[in-house]
Amino acid sequence: MTMAKGWILLGFAAGYVVGAAAGRKQYEKIKTTVTDLWERPEVQNTVKKVDDFVGDKAPVAHDLGAAVVDSVNDTSPDTSSGATGSGTETPSSDKPATTKPATGGTQ
């Protein structure tokens, strides 16, 4: 190893150590600030209100979501063919299989 490479590696190592220590100090400062904010009574009261609201409304949202899913399933264009959404369809026996040529695009 040449002397120049050794100094470069030493410089990177020193920068890493100093940067890691400064980064850890800033992380601890942010963590302390966030923890202090989270533990404030005003914040905890708001969290409790939101938690109660969500707990009360969750069954309603679940039922509404189920109704939307049922509505979408009922109005899908091809529900009688037995397609499972896998991207491949089996042609029915009374219709001949047809292949459409690819249009547009570049190769």
N, C-alpha and C positions, 0 to 999 in steps of 0.2 A: 504494500500500500504506500502510495506516495504521501509526502508530508502535507500537501494541499488537501488531499482527500481526508486525511486524519483531522485536520483543522475544521473542515466542513462538517464532518460527522460530529466532532466535539461541539461545534456551534449549534447544530440541530439538537443534540442531546440537551445542552444547556437551555436552549429555547423551549424545548418540550417541558423540562422540569419547572422552569419559571412560569410558563403558560399554564401548565396543569395546576400549579398552586394558586395562581390568580383566578383561574376558572373555577376551582373548587371554592374559593372564598366568595366569589360572586354567586355561585349556586347556593351556598349556605345562606347568603343574604336574601336572595329571592325566596328561598324556602321558608325562612323565618317570617318574612313579610306576608307571604300567602297564608301561612299557618295562623298568624295573628289576625289577619282579616277574616279567615274562615271561622275562627272561634268567637268573633264578635256576636253579641246577642241579636243585633238587628239582622245580621246575615243568617243566623240559625233560625230566627223567626220566619224569614222569607223562605228558607229551604223547607221548613215544616209546612208552610202554606202551600208551596208548590207540590210537595210530596202528597199532602192530603188531596189536593185538586186532582192530581194525576191518578191517585188511588180511586177516587170517586168516578172519574171519567174513563178509566181504562176499559171497563166492560162495555161502555157505550161505543168507544172507538173500535173495540174488537168486533162488536156486532155490525157496526157500519162497514168495516173492512170486509167482513164475511159477505155482507149483502152486495158490496161492489164486485167481489170476486164471482159470486153467483150470477150477477147480472152480466158480467163480461162472458162468462161461460155459456150463458143462455143465448147470447147474441152473436156468438162466434159463427162465421160463415159456413163452416164445414164440420158440424158436430155429428153428422150421421155416418161419416166415412170410417170412423174408428181410428182416426189419426191421433197419435199420442204426442205430437209436437216434437218428434225426434228428427224432423227434417226429411224423412223418407215416407212416401205414401205408397200403399199397395193399391194398384188399380183394381176396380171392381170387375167382376167377370162379365158384366153386360156391356162394358165400354172398352174399346181397344186402347192399348197404351200408345201414347203419342209422344214424340220428342220434339221440342221446339229448338230451332237453331239459335245459337248465341248471337246477340245483337250488340253493336257498339263496343266500346272499349278498345284498348290497344294490347298488342301481344308483346 
